[in-house]
Amino acid sequence: MKRERSAGTVIFRKEDNEPYFLLLWYPAGHWDFPKGNIEPGEKEIETIKREVYEETGITDLEFIFGFRETIRYYYFRGKEKIYKEVVFYLAKTNQKEVRLSYEHKGYEWLPFEKALQRLTYENAKDVLRKAYNYLKSIGEI
């Protein structure tokens, strides 16, 4: 079975002291966080910086270290079953403008509750809940 490793990030910015989370609309129809495959020789943070820039144009990322969540799932590419592992970090930005790549159909900056409703997959919702609770625990929000 083919295995893939990706890295992504829960990106937030503050507006009126409330966190707004960036969600991307993927062509398959789901809403999720920016993420991408880790290239050979690349570290997770390097992947995130590259993918976030490629997918959104955002270069202003301040990582909130201490948060790292991993999700695992299977998906099919044609008839081939693939095991996927995605590591998520947490990052803050002051950059509101997003320049979408061809890989996405849209984006939204949403407050926590609306972001939770918009996310398609339960494992992504779990990552968002954990990120939000982590931000509260360190006094960031």
N, CA, C and O atoms as CSV, one atom per row, in Angstrom:
chain,resi,resn,atom,element,x,y,z
A,1,MET,N,N,0.846,-1.178,0.000
A,1,MET,CA,C,0.000,0.000,0.000
A,1,MET,C,C,0.897,1.248,0.000
A,1,MET,O,O,1.883,1.325,0.733
A,2,LYS,N,N,0.537,2.191,-0.816
A,2,LYS,CA,C,1.297,3.438,-0.889
A,2,LYS,C,C,1.035,4.269,0.369
A,2,LYS,O,O,-0.074,4.284,0.903
A,3,ARG,N,N,2.091,4.962,0.831
A,3,ARG,CA,C,1.991,5.814,2.009
A,3,ARG,C,C,2.367,7.238,1.616
A,3,ARG,O,O,3.275,7.449,0.812
A,4,GLU,N,N,1.670,8.200,2.183
A,4,GLU,CA,C,1.984,9.613,1.952
A,4,GLU,C,C,2.070,10.346,3.282
A,4,GLU,O,O,1.332,10.052,4.223
A,5,ARG,N,N,2.985,11.303,3.339
A,5,ARG,CA,C,3.095,12.171,4.514
A,5,ARG,C,C,2.926,13.614,4.065
A,5,ARG,O,O,3.556,14.058,3.105
A,6,SER,N,N,2.081,14.327,4.762
A,6,SER,CA,C,1.847,15.734,4.464
A,6,SER,C,C,2.000,16.550,5.735
A,6,SER,O,O,1.990,16.022,6.847
A,7,ALA,N,N,2.140,17.847,5.539
A,7,ALA,CA,C,2.179,18.787,6.664
A,7,ALA,C,C,1.270,19.956,6.316
A,7,ALA,O,O,1.194,20.395,5.169
A,8,GLY,N,N,0.591,20.442,7.334
A,8,GLY,CA,C,-0.327,21.555,7.131
A,8,GLY,C,C,-0.375,22.427,8.363
A,8,GLY,O,O,0.295,22.165,9.362
A,9,THR,N,N,-1.177,23.465,8.272
A,9,THR,CA,C,-1.265,24.373,9.408
A,9,THR,C,C,-2.660,24.941,9.588
A,9,THR,O,O,-3.388,25.189,8.627
A,10,VAL,N,N,-3.004,25.138,10.843
A,10,VAL,CA,C,-4.192,25.889,11.207
A,10,VAL,C,C,-3.700,27.333,11.314
A,10,VAL,O,O,-2.953,27.675,12.230
A,11,ILE,N,N,-4.123,28.172,10.371
A,11,ILE,CA,C,-3.694,29.570,10.353
A,11,ILE,C,C,-4.816,30.426,10.921
A,11,ILE,O,O,-5.986,30.249,10.584
A,12,PHE,N,N,-4.430,31.367,11.798
A,12,PHE,CA,C,-5.424,32.299,12.308
A,12,PHE,C,C,-4.857,33.710,12.294
A,12,PHE,O,O,-3.644,33.916,12.293
A,13,ARG,N,N,-5.758,34.662,12.285
A,13,ARG,CA,C,-5.412,36.069,12.453
A,13,ARG,C,C,-6.448,36.649,13.403
A,13,ARG,O,O,-7.553,36.122,13.539
A,14,LYS,N,N,-6.079,37.729,14.051
A,14,LYS,CA,C,-7.008,38.344,15.000
A,14,LYS,C,C,-7.695,39.545,14.370
A,14,LYS,O,O,-7.082,40.348,13.666
A,15,GLU,N,N,-8.981,39.636,14.648
A,15,GLU,CA,C,-9.779,40.776,14.232
A,15,GLU,C,C,-10.680,41.111,15.410
A,15,GLU,O,O,-11.461,40.272,15.861
A,16,ASP,N,N,-10.573,42.333,15.907
A,16,ASP,CA,C,-11.319,42.731,17.110
A,16,ASP,C,C,-11.085,41.744,18.252
A,16,ASP,O,O,-12.010,41.374,18.974
A,17,ASN,N,N,-9.839,41.330,18.394
A,17,ASN,CA,C,-9.389,40.417,19.456
A,17,ASN,C,C,-9.984,39.011,19.364
A,17,ASN,O,O,-9.861,38.228,20.306
A,18,GLU,N,N,-10.625,38.686,18.247
A,18,GLU,CA,C,-11.193,37.349,18.047
A,18,GLU,C,C,-10.390,36.641,16.960
A,18,GLU,O,O,-10.047,37.259,15.951
A,19,PRO,N,N,-10.082,35.353,17.147
A,19,PRO,CA,C,-9.345,34.636,16.099
A,19,PRO,C,C,-10.256,34.258,14.927
A,19,PRO,O,O,-11.382,33.796,15.110
A,20,TYR,N,N,-9.734,34.467,13.735
A,20,TYR,CA,C,-10.389,34.033,12.503
A,20,TYR,C,C,-9.461,33.014,11.852
A,20,TYR,O,O,-8.258,33.243,11.719
A,21,PHE,N,N,-10.037,31.893,11.451
A,21,PHE,CA,C,-9.262,30.779,10.919
A,21,PHE,C,C,-9.426,30.695,9.406
A,21,PHE,O,O,-10.518,30.893,8.875
A,22,LEU,N,N,-8.325,30.398,8.723
A,22,LEU,CA,C,-8.337,30.301,7.272
A,22,LEU,C,C,-8.692,28.883,6.829
A,22,LEU,O,O,-8.032,27.912,7.198
A,23,LEU,N,N,-9.749,28.793,6.031
A,23,LEU,CA,C,-10.156,27.516,5.456
A,23,LEU,C,C,-10.114,27.636,3.937
A,23,LEU,O,O,-10.460,28.675,3.374
A,24,LEU,N,N,-9.685,26.558,3.283
A,24,LEU,CA,C,-9.617,26.527,1.827
A,24,LEU,C,C,-10.667,25.562,1.284
A,24,LEU,O,O,-10.947,24.518,1.873
A,25,TRP,N,N,-11.235,25.943,0.146
A,25,TRP,CA,C,-12.240,25.114,-0.524
A,25,TRP,C,C,-11.536,24.357,-1.644
A,25,TRP,O,O,-11.069,24.958,-2.611
A,26,TYR,N,N,-11.464,23.057,-1.510
A,26,TYR,CA,C,-10.771,22.198,-2.453
A,26,TYR,C,C,-11.687,21.814,-3.621
A,26,TYR,O,O,-12.902,21.733,-3.443
A,27,PRO,N,N,-11.127,21.578,-4.805
A,27,PRO,CA,C,-11.948,21.244,-5.975
A,27,PRO,C,C,-12.852,20.023,-5.778
A,27,PRO,O,O,-13.909,19.930,-6.403
A,28,ALA,N,N,-12.447,19.092,-4.918
A,28,ALA,CA,C,-13.290,17.911,-4.656
A,28,ALA,C,C,-14.548,18.292,-3.869
A,28,ALA,O,O,-15.453,17.473,-3.703
A,29,GLY,N,N,-14.599,19.552,-3.380
A,29,GLY,CA,C,-15.801,20.031,-2.710
A,29,GLY,C,C,-15.696,20.161,-1.203
A,29,GLY,O,O,-16.644,20.614,-0.562
A,30,HIS,N,N,-14.576,19.778,-0.623
A,30,HIS,CA,C,-14.454,19.843,0.838
A,30,HIS,C,C,-13.702,21.110,1.275
A,30,HIS,O,O,-12.979,21.730,0.496
A,31,TRP,N,N,-13.900,21.465,2.545
A,31,TRP,CA,C,-13.214,22.586,3.181
A,31,TRP,C,C,-12.190,22.024,4.155
A,31,TRP,O,O,-12.485,21.107,4.922
A,32,ASP,N,N,-10.976,22.584,4.118
A,32,ASP,CA,C,-9.901,22.063,4.960
A,32,ASP,C,C,-8.841,23.149,5.146
A,32,ASP,O,O,-8.988,24.273,4.668
A,33,PHE,N,N,-7.783,22.788,5.845
A,33,PHE,CA,C,-6.658,23.693,6.086
A,33,PHE,C,C,-5.630,23.577,4.962
A,33,PHE,O,O,-5.634,22.590,4.228
A,34,PRO,N,N,-4.754,24.566,4.816
A,34,PRO,CA,C,-3.661,24.446,3.851
A,34,PRO,C,C,-2.737,23.290,4.254
A,34,PRO,O,O,-2.362,23.151,5.418
A,35,LYS,N,N,-2.384,22.475,3.271
A,35,LYS,CA,C,-1.489,21.342,3.541
A,35,LYS,C,C,-0.943,20.821,2.229
A,35,LYS,O,O,-1.455,21.131,1.154
A,36,GLY,N,N,0.117,20.013,2.339
A,36,GLY,CA,C,0.677,19.414,1.138
A,36,GLY,C,C,1.696,18.356,1.472
A,36,GLY,O,O,2.135,18.233,2.615
A,37,ASN,N,N,2.070,17.591,0.460
A,37,ASN,CA,C,3.016,16.492,0.653
A,37,ASN,C,C,4.403,17.006,1.014
A,37,ASN,O,O,4.881,18.004,0.474
A,38,ILE,N,N,5.031,16.296,1.939
A,38,ILE,CA,C,6.403,16.599,2.339
A,38,ILE,C,C,7.332,16.050,1.255
A,38,ILE,O,O,7.309,14.859,0.943
A,39,GLU,N,N,8.141,16.932,0.694
A,39,GLU,CA,C,9.062,16.511,-0.354
A,39,GLU,C,C,10.326,15.906,0.271
A,39,GLU,O,O,10.663,16.219,1.412
A,40,PRO,N,N,11.025,15.039,-0.476
A,40,PRO,CA,C,12.243,14.414,0.060
A,40,PRO,C,C,13.244,15.460,0.564
A,40,PRO,O,O,13.551,16.433,-0.126
A,41,GLY,N,N,13.745,15.232,1.787
A,41,GLY,CA,C,14.720,16.138,2.385
A,41,GLY,C,C,14.116,17.360,3.045
A,41,GLY,O,O,14.841,18.159,3.638
A,42,GLU,N,N,12.804,17.525,2.956
A,42,GLU,CA,C,12.139,18.698,3.509
A,42,GLU,C,C,11.693,18.426,4.945
A,42,GLU,O,O,11.236,17.327,5.259
A,43,LYS,N,N,11.826,19.419,5.805
A,43,LYS,CA,C,11.304,19.337,7.173
A,43,LYS,C,C,9.840,19.782,7.162
A,43,LYS,O,O,9.406,20.484,6.249
A,44,GLU,N,N,9.083,19.370,8.181
A,44,GLU,CA,C,7.645,19.680,8.225
A,44,GLU,C,C,7.374,21.180,8.098
A,44,GLU,O,O,6.515,21.591,7.318
A,45,ILE,N,N,8.101,21.995,8.859
A,45,ILE,CA,C,7.885,23.446,8.836
A,45,ILE,C,C,8.213,24.019,7.458
A,45,ILE,O,O,7.536,24.936,6.993
A,46,GLU,N,N,9.234,23.492,6.811
A,46,GLU,CA,C,9.580,23.945,5.458
A,46,GLU,C,C,8.445,23.637,4.483
A,46,GLU,O,O,8.103,24.457,3.631
A,47,THR,N,N,7.869,22.449,4.620
A,47,THR,CA,C,6.722,22.073,3.779
A,47,THR,C,C,5.576,23.038,3.983
A,47,THR,O,O,4.964,23.503,3.021
A,48,ILE,N,N,5.284,23.339,5.250
A,48,ILE,CA,C,4.167,24.242,5.550
A,48,ILE,C,C,4.405,25.613,4.932
A,48,ILE,O,O,3.517,26.157,4.276
A,49,LYS,N,N,5.576,26.171,5.132
A,49,LYS,CA,C,5.862,27.501,4.570
A,49,LYS,C,C,5.703,27.489,3.052
A,49,LYS,O,O,5.101,28.398,2.480
A,50,ARG,N,N,6.239,26.465,2.404
A,50,ARG,CA,C,6.144,26.357,0.944
A,50,ARG,C,C,4.701,26.205,0.497
A,50,ARG,O,O,4.248,26.918,-0.399
A,51,GLU,N,N,3.975,25.277,1.116
A,51,GLU,CA,C,2.589,25.016,0.717
A,51,GLU,C,C,1.684,26.220,0.974
A,51,GLU,O,O,0.851,26.563,0.135
A,52,VAL,N,N,1.847,26.858,2.129
A,52,VAL,CA,C,1.008,28.022,2.442
A,52,VAL,C,C,1.256,29.132,1.422
A,52,VAL,O,O,0.314,29.773,0.956
A,53,TYR,N,N,2.514,29.355,1.079
A,53,TYR,CA,C,2.823,30.374,0.075
A,53,TYR,C,C,2.228,29.994,-1.291
A,53,TYR,O,O,1.594,30.820,-1.947
A,54,GLU,N,N,2.436,28.744,-1.711
A,54,GLU,CA,C,1.924,28.301,-3.012
A,54,GLU,C,C,0.401,28.370,-3.077
A,54,GLU,O,O,-0.156,28.767,-4.100
A,55,GLU,N,N,-0.275,27.987,-1.998
A,55,GLU,CA,C,-1.731,27.885,-2.018
A,55,GLU,C,C,-2.451,29.187,-1.701
A,55,GLU,O,O,-3.588,29.390,-2.128
A,56,THR,N,N,-1.783,30.084,-0.942
A,56,THR,CA,C,-2.488,31.291,-0.469
A,56,THR,C,C,-1.732,32.591,-0.697
A,56,THR,O,O,-2.325,33.667,-0.622
A,57,GLY,N,N,-0.440,32.513,-0.974
A,57,GLY,CA,C,0.367,33.722,-1.102
A,57,GLY,C,C,0.803,34.299,0.235
A,57,GLY,O,O,1.499,35.314,0.266
A,58,ILE,N,N,0.411,33.678,1.337
A,58,ILE,CA,C,0.766,34.183,2.667
A,58,ILE,C,C,2.219,33.837,2.987
A,58,ILE,O,O,2.637,32.684,2.886
A,59,THR,N,N,2.974,34.860,3.373
A,59,THR,CA,C,4.371,34.671,3.761
A,59,THR,C,C,4.592,35.005,5.232
A,59,THR,O,O,5.591,34.596,5.823
A,60,ASP,N,N,3.659,35.747,5.819
A,60,ASP,CA,C,3.762,36.177,7.214
A,60,ASP,C,C,3.175,35.093,8.121
A,60,ASP,O,O,1.969,35.072,8.369
A,61,LEU,N,N,4.026,34.200,8.609
A,61,LEU,CA,C,3.576,33.129,9.514
A,61,LEU,C,C,4.420,33.152,10.777
A,61,LEU,O,O,5.650,33.115,10.724
A,62,GLU,N,N,3.739,33.212,11.911
A,62,GLU,CA,C,4.402,33.103,13.213
A,62,GLU,C,C,3.918,31.797,13.836
A,62,GLU,O,O,2.772,31.710,14.278
A,63,PHE,N,N,4.777,30.788,13.875
A,63,PHE,CA,C,4.368,29.489,14.398
A,63,PHE,C,C,4.203,29.547,15.909
A,63,PHE,O,O,5.009,30.154,16.614
A,64,ILE,N,N,3.149,28.907,16.391
A,64,ILE,CA,C,2.861,28.805,17.819
A,64,ILE,C,C,3.335,27.407,18.229
A,64,ILE,O,O,2.572,26.441,18.207
A,65,PHE,N,N,4.611,27.330,18.602
A,65,PHE,CA,C,5.174,26.019,18.904
A,65,PHE,C,C,4.596,25.478,20.214
A,65,PHE,O,O,4.236,26.235,21.116
A,66,GLY,N,N,4.519,24.168,20.289
A,66,GLY,CA,C,3.873,23.494,21.408
A,66,GLY,C,C,2.611,22.801,20.937
A,66,GLY,O,O,2.068,21.948,21.640
A,67,PHE,N,N,2.139,23.162,19.747
A,67,PHE,CA,C,0.970,22.520,19.147
A,67,PHE,C,C,1.428,21.725,17.921
A,67,PHE,O,O,2.037,22.272,17.002
A,68,ARG,N,N,1.127,20.446,17.929
A,68,ARG,CA,C,1.424,19.569,16.790
A,68,ARG,C,C,0.461,18.397,16.868
A,68,ARG,O,O,0.516,17.608,17.811
A,69,GLU,N,N,-0.404,18.282,15.901
A,69,GLU,CA,C,-1.401,17.214,15.864
A,69,GLU,C,C,-1.248,16.412,14.585
A,69,GLU,O,O,-0.968,16.962,13.520
A,70,THR,N,N,-1.433,15.113,14.702
A,70,THR,CA,C,-1.333,14.227,13.540
A,70,THR,C,C,-2.655,13.516,13.325
A,70,THR,O,O,-3.252,12.985,14.261
A,71,ILE,N,N,-3.104,13.515,12.073
A,71,ILE,CA,C,-4.283,12.725,11.709
A,71,ILE,C,C,-3.841,11.668,10.703
A,71,ILE,O,O,-2.863,11.852,9.978
A,72,ARG,N,N,-4.574,10.560,10.672
A,72,ARG,CA,C,-4.267,9.461,9.769
A,72,ARG,C,C,-5.568,8.981,9.133
A,72,ARG,O,O,-6.605,8.887,9.791
A,73,TYR,N,N,-5.488,8.683,7.843
A,73,TYR,CA,C,-6.674,8.183,7.152
A,73,TYR,C,C,-6.259,7.479,5.867
A,73,TYR,O,O,-5.102,7.534,5.453
A,74,TYR,N,N,-7.225,6.820,5.252
A,74,TYR,CA,C,-7.027,6.160,3.966
A,74,TYR,C,C,-7.876,6.873,2.928
A,74,TYR,O,O,-8.958,7.378,3.229
A,75,TYR,N,N,-7.377,6.907,1.716
A,75,TYR,CA,C,-8.198,7.402,0.618
A,75,TYR,C,C,-7.815,6.638,-0.646
A,75,TYR,O,O,-6.808,5.930,-0.680
A,76,PHE,N,N,-8.622,6.792,-1.665
A,76,PHE,CA,C,-8.367,6.110,-2.930
A,76,PHE,C,C,-7.991,7.109,-4.006
A,76,PHE,O,O,-8.616,8.161,-4.143
A,77,ARG,N,N,-6.960,6.766,-4.769
A,77,ARG,CA,C,-6.605,7.494,-5.985
A,77,ARG,C,C,-6.850,6.493,-7.099
A,77,ARG,O,O,-6.045,5.592,-7.337
A,78,GLY,N,N,-7.970,6.666,-7.771
A,78,GLY,CA,C,-8.401,5.634,-8.720
A,78,GLY,C,C,-8.762,4.397,-7.926
A,78,GLY,O,O,-9.632,4.443,-7.057
A,79,LYS,N,N,-8.093,3.284,-8.221
A,79,LYS,CA,C,-8.352,2.035,-7.490
A,79,LYS,C,C,-7.302,1.762,-6.430
A,79,LYS,O,O,-7.385,0.771,-5.705
A,80,GLU,N,N,-6.305,2.651,-6.338
A,80,GLU,CA,C,-5.212,2.447,-5.389
A,80,GLU,C,C,-5.561,3.040,-4.022
A,80,GLU,O,O,-5.905,4.217,-3.912
A,81,LYS,N,N,-5.467,2.212,-2.992
A,81,LYS,CA,C,-5.719,2.649,-1.618
A,81,LYS,C,C,-4.425,3.233,-1.051
A,81,LYS,O,O,-3.361,2.622,-1.143
A,82,ILE,N,N,-4.537,4.435,-0.459
A,82,ILE,CA,C,-3.357,5.131,0.047
A,82,ILE,C,C,-3.555,5.465,1.520
A,82,ILE,O,O,-4.605,5.955,1.938
A,83,TYR,N,N,-2.503,5.180,2.294
A,83,TYR,CA,C,-2.477,5.540,3.709
A,83,TYR,C,C,-1.843,6.924,3.800
A,83,TYR,O,O,-0.739,7.141,3.300
A,84,LYS,N,N,-2.540,7.857,4.437
A,84,LYS,CA,C,-2.059,9.240,4.526
A,84,LYS,C,C,-1.937,9.650,5.984
A,84,LYS,O,O,-2.806,9.371,6.810
A,85,GLU,N,N,-0.824,10.326,6.274
A,85,GLU,CA,C,-0.584,10.891,7.597
A,85,GLU,C,C,-0.330,12.388,7.388
A,85,GLU,O,O,0.506,12.776,6.572
A,86,VAL,N,N,-1.056,13.217,8.131
A,86,VAL,CA,C,-0.899,14.670,8.013
A,86,VAL,C,C,-0.607,15.246,9.392
A,86,VAL,O,O,-1.347,15.020,10.350
A,87,VAL,N,N,0.487,15.994,9.470
A,87,VAL,CA,C,0.885,16.668,10.699
A,87,VAL,C,C,0.459,18.129,10.583
A,87,VAL,O,O,0.733,18.786,9.578
A,88,PHE,N,N,-0.213,18.631,11.620
A,88,PHE,CA,C,-0.661,20.026,11.624
A,88,PHE,C,C,0.038,20.819,12.712
A,88,PHE,O,O,0.189,20.362,13.846
A,89,TYR,N,N,0.456,22.003,12.343
A,89,TYR,CA,C,0.998,22.988,13.268
A,89,TYR,C,C,0.004,24.136,13.352
A,89,TYR,O,O,-1.018,24.139,12.667
A,90,LEU,N,N,0.314,25.100,14.192
A,90,LEU,CA,C,-0.539,26.260,14.410
A,90,LEU,C,C,0.283,27.499,14.109
A,90,LEU,O,O,1.425,27.612,14.556
A,91,ALA,N,N,-0.294,28.439,13.347
A,91,ALA,CA,C,0.445,29.646,12.987
A,91,ALA,C,C,-0.482,30.855,12.954
A,91,ALA,O,O,-1.653,30.773,12.584
A,92,LYS,N,N,0.095,31.970,13.356
A,92,LYS,CA,C,-0.618,33.248,13.363
A,92,LYS,C,C,-0.100,34.091,12.201
A,92,LYS,O,O,1.077,34.024,11.847
A,93,THR,N,N,-0.986,34.874,11.621
A,93,THR,CA,C,-0.585,35.792,10.562
A,93,THR,C,C,-1.296,37.123,10.752
A,93,THR,O,O,-2.341,37.200,11.398
A,94,ASN,N,N,-0.716,38.162,10.183
A,94,ASN,CA,C,-1.370,39.465,10.122
A,94,ASN,C,C,-1.834,39.744,8.702
A,94,ASN,O,O,-2.433,40.783,8.424
A,95,GLN,N,N,-1.553,38.814,7.814
A,95,GLN,CA,C,-1.862,38.965,6.393
A,95,GLN,C,C,-3.288,38.504,6.125
A,95,GLN,O,O,-3.598,37.322,6.274
A,96,LYS,N,N,-4.158,39.433,5.731
A,96,LYS,CA,C,-5.565,39.096,5.490
A,96,LYS,C,C,-5.810,38.688,4.037
A,96,LYS,O,O,-6.632,37.817,3.755
A,97,GLU,N,N,-5.085,39.329,3.122
A,97,GLU,CA,C,-5.276,39.057,1.695
A,97,GLU,C,C,-4.751,37.675,1.330
A,97,GLU,O,O,-3.658,37.287,1.740
A,98,VAL,N,N,-5.529,36.949,0.567
A,98,VAL,CA,C,-5.169,35.611,0.122
A,98,VAL,C,C,-5.160,35.602,-1.406
A,98,VAL,O,O,-6.083,36.107,-2.044
A,99,ARG,N,N,-4.120,35.032,-1.974
A,99,ARG,CA,C,-4.007,34.845,-3.426
A,99,ARG,C,C,-4.071,33.343,-3.667
A,99,ARG,O,O,-3.078,32.634,-3.502
A,100,LEU,N,N,-5.231,32.873,-4.053
A,100,LEU,CA,C,-5.438,31.428,-4.220
A,100,LEU,C,C,-4.698,30.879,-5.427
A,100,LEU,O,O,-4.591,31.534,-6.464
A,101,SER,N,N,-4.187,29.658,-5.270
A,101,SER,CA,C,-3.579,28.950,-6.395
A,101,SER,C,C,-4.679,28.246,-7.177
A,101,SER,O,O,-5.845,28.257,-6.786
A,102,TYR,N,N,-4.287,27.637,-8.284
A,102,TYR,CA,C,-5.223,26.866,-9.102
A,102,TYR,C,C,-5.755,25.645,-8.348
A,102,TYR,O,O,-6.733,25.031,-8.774
A,103,GLU,N,N,-5.115,25.293,-7.233
A,103,GLU,CA,C,-5.493,24.085,-6.487
A,103,GLU,C,C,-6.772,24.247,-5.673
A,103,GLU,O,O,-7.290,23.265,-5.142
A,104,HIS,N,N,-7.294,25.478,-5.565
A,104,HIS,CA,C,-8.466,25.718,-4.717
A,104,HIS,C,C,-9.506,26.564,-5.423
A,104,HIS,O,O,-9.202,27.328,-6.339
A,105,LYS,N,N,-10.754,26.406,-4.970
A,105,LYS,CA,C,-11.869,27.131,-5.570
A,105,LYS,C,C,-12.278,28.349,-4.760
A,105,LYS,O,O,-12.989,29.219,-5.263
A,106,GLY,N,N,-11.830,28.421,-3.498
A,106,GLY,CA,C,-12.220,29.540,-2.658
A,106,GLY,C,C,-11.578,29.440,-1.286
A,106,GLY,O,O,-10.886,28.475,-0.962
A,107,TYR,N,N,-11.832,30.473,-0.491
A,107,TYR,CA,C,-11.315,30.496,0.877
A,107,TYR,C,C,-12.232,31.356,1.728
A,107,TYR,O,O,-13.029,32.140,1.213
A,108,GLU,N,N,-12.105,31.193,3.049
A,108,GLU,CA,C,-12.825,32.046,3.991
A,108,GLU,C,C,-12.015,32.172,5.266
A,108,GLU,O,O,-11.360,31.226,5.702
A,109,TRP,N,N,-12.072,33.367,5.860
A,109,TRP,CA,C,-11.587,33.590,7.225
A,109,TRP,C,C,-12.832,33.548,8.104
A,109,TRP,O,O,-13.739,34.364,7.938
A,110,LEU,N,N,-12.879,32.604,9.037
A,110,LEU,CA,C,-14.076,32.426,9.852
A,110,LEU,C,C,-13.748,32.360,11.338
A,110,LEU,O,O,-12.704,31.837,11.725
A,111,PRO,N,N,-14.657,32.899,12.181
A,111,PRO,CA,C,-14.478,32.709,13.624
A,111,PRO,C,C,-14.665,31.232,13.962
A,111,PRO,O,O,-15.193,30.458,13.165
A,112,PHE,N,N,-14.224,30.864,15.150
A,112,PHE,CA,C,-14.157,29.459,15.546
A,112,PHE,C,C,-15.427,28.661,15.245
A,112,PHE,O,O,-15.358,27.649,14.548
A,113,GLU,N,N,-16.572,29.088,15.750
A,113,GLU,CA,C,-17.805,28.294,15.602
A,113,GLU,C,C,-18.184,28.115,14.135
A,113,GLU,O,O,-18.591,27.027,13.728
A,114,LYS,N,N,-18.054,29.163,13.347
A,114,LYS,CA,C,-18.402,29.062,11.923
A,114,LYS,C,C,-17.385,28.203,11.178
A,114,LYS,O,O,-17.750,27.461,10.266
A,115,ALA,N,N,-16.109,28.299,11.563
A,115,ALA,CA,C,-15.083,27.458,10.945
A,115,ALA,C,C,-15.358,25.989,11.255
A,115,ALA,O,O,-15.206,25.122,10.395
A,116,LEU,N,N,-15.763,25.724,12.489
A,116,LEU,CA,C,-16.079,24.355,12.895
A,116,LEU,C,C,-17.219,23.790,12.046
A,116,LEU,O,O,-17.181,22.628,11.640
A,117,GLN,N,N,-18.222,24.609,11.782
A,117,GLN,CA,C,-19.360,24.178,10.957
A,117,GLN,C,C,-18.957,23.995,9.495
A,117,GLN,O,O,-19.463,23.100,8.819
A,118,ARG,N,N,-18.052,24.837,9.007
A,118,ARG,CA,C,-17.675,24.810,7.591
A,118,ARG,C,C,-16.773,23.630,7.236
A,118,ARG,O,O,-16.888,23.065,6.148
A,119,LEU,N,N,-15.866,23.254,8.157
A,119,LEU,CA,C,-14.955,22.146,7.874
A,119,LEU,C,C,-15.741,20.892,7.519
A,119,LEU,O,O,-16.768,20.602,8.133
A,120,THR,N,N,-15.272,20.167,6.553
A,120,THR,CA,C,-15.996,19.006,6.048
A,120,THR,C,C,-15.781,17.762,6.903
A,120,THR,O,O,-16.736,17.065,7.247
A,121,TYR,N,N,-14.527,17.489,7.243
A,121,TYR,CA,C,-14.197,16.216,7.883
A,121,TYR,C,C,-14.068,16.343,9.401
A,121,TYR,O,O,-13.584,17.347,9.925
A,122,GLU,N,N,-14.511,15.305,10.078
A,122,GLU,CA,C,-14.486,15.296,11.539
A,122,GLU,C,C,-13.057,15.395,12.084
A,122,GLU,O,O,-12.836,16.048,13.104
A,123,ASN,N,N,-12.089,14.758,11.423
A,123,ASN,CA,C,-10.718,14.840,11.936
A,123,ASN,C,C,-10.180,16.274,11.848
A,123,ASN,O,O,-9.396,16.686,12.702
A,124,ALA,N,N,-10.589,17.038,10.830
A,124,ALA,CA,C,-10.195,18.450,10.726
A,124,ALA,C,C,-10.876,19.264,11.824
A,124,ALA,O,O,-10.267,20.170,12.393
A,125,LYS,N,N,-12.124,18.947,12.122
A,125,LYS,CA,C,-12.838,19.634,13.204
A,125,LYS,C,C,-12.145,19.383,14.536
A,125,LYS,O,O,-12.036,20.288,15.363
A,126,ASP,N,N,-11.678,18.159,14.744
A,126,ASP,CA,C,-10.949,17.826,15.977
A,126,ASP,C,C,-9.657,18.637,16.080
A,126,ASP,O,O,-9.316,19.134,17.154
A,127,VAL,N,N,-8.942,18.770,14.967
A,127,VAL,CA,C,-7.709,19.565,14.954
A,127,VAL,C,C,-8.026,21.014,15.298
A,127,VAL,O,O,-7.303,21.635,16.078
A,128,LEU,N,N,-9.094,21.559,14.728
A,128,LEU,CA,C,-9.467,22.949,15.019
A,128,LEU,C,C,-9.836,23.124,16.491
A,128,LEU,O,O,-9.418,24.094,17.123
A,129,ARG,N,N,-10.612,22.197,17.034
A,129,ARG,CA,C,-10.976,22.280,18.462
A,129,ARG,C,C,-9.723,22.281,19.342
A,129,ARG,O,O,-9.607,23.078,20.273
A,130,LYS,N,N,-8.797,21.386,19.037
A,130,LYS,CA,C,-7.563,21.301,19.823
A,130,LYS,C,C,-6.728,22.570,19.674
A,130,LYS,O,O,-6.149,23.045,20.652
A,131,ALA,N,N,-6.659,23.120,18.474
A,131,ALA,CA,C,-5.905,24.360,18.241
A,131,ALA,C,C,-6.535,25.516,19.020
A,131,ALA,O,O,-5.829,26.300,19.655
A,132,TYR,N,N,-7.850,25.618,18.969
A,132,TYR,CA,C,-8.562,26.684,19.670
A,132,TYR,C,C,-8.335,26.575,21.184
A,132,TYR,O,O,-8.049,27.569,21.852
A,133,ASN,N,N,-8.466,25.369,21.706
A,133,ASN,CA,C,-8.251,25.158,23.145
A,133,ASN,C,C,-6.805,25.432,23.535
A,133,ASN,O,O,-6.541,25.942,24.624
A,134,TYR,N,N,-5.873,25.099,22.656
A,134,TYR,CA,C,-4.462,25.390,22.931
A,134,TYR,C,C,-4.246,26.901,22.988
A,134,TYR,O,O,-3.568,27.397,23.888
A,135,LEU,N,N,-4.813,27.628,22.040
A,135,LEU,CA,C,-4.679,29.092,22.045
A,135,LEU,C,C,-5.251,29.688,23.322
A,135,LEU,O,O,-4.682,30.630,23.873
A,136,LYS,N,N,-6.364,29.154,23.797
A,136,LYS,CA,C,-6.943,29.628,25.063
A,136,LYS,C,C,-6.020,29.306,26.230
A,136,LYS,O,O,-5.834,30.130,27.126
A,137,SER,N,N,-5.443,28.106,26.221
A,137,SER,CA,C,-4.609,27.674,27.345
A,137,SER,C,C,-3.330,28.494,27.480
A,137,SER,O,O,-2.790,28.615,28.580
A,138,ILE,N,N,-2.837,29.059,26.375
A,138,ILE,CA,C,-1.599,29.856,26.443
A,138,ILE,C,C,-1.892,31.363,26.487
A,138,ILE,O,O,-0.978,32.187,26.446
A,139,GLY,N,N,-3.184,31.704,26.572
A,139,GLY,CA,C,-3.555,33.115,26.697
A,139,GLY,C,C,-3.485,33.907,25.410
A,139,GLY,O,O,-3.467,35.138,25.434
A,140,GLU,N,N,-3.445,33.214,24.289
A,140,GLU,CA,C,-3.384,33.904,22.991
A,140,GLU,C,C,-4.750,34.464,22.610
A,140,GLU,O,O,-4.843,35.442,21.868
A,141,ILE,N,N,-5.814,33.836,23.125
A,141,ILE,CA,C,-7.174,34.328,22.870
A,141,ILE,C,C,-7.954,34.310,24.177
A,141,ILE,O,O,-9.127,34.684,24.201
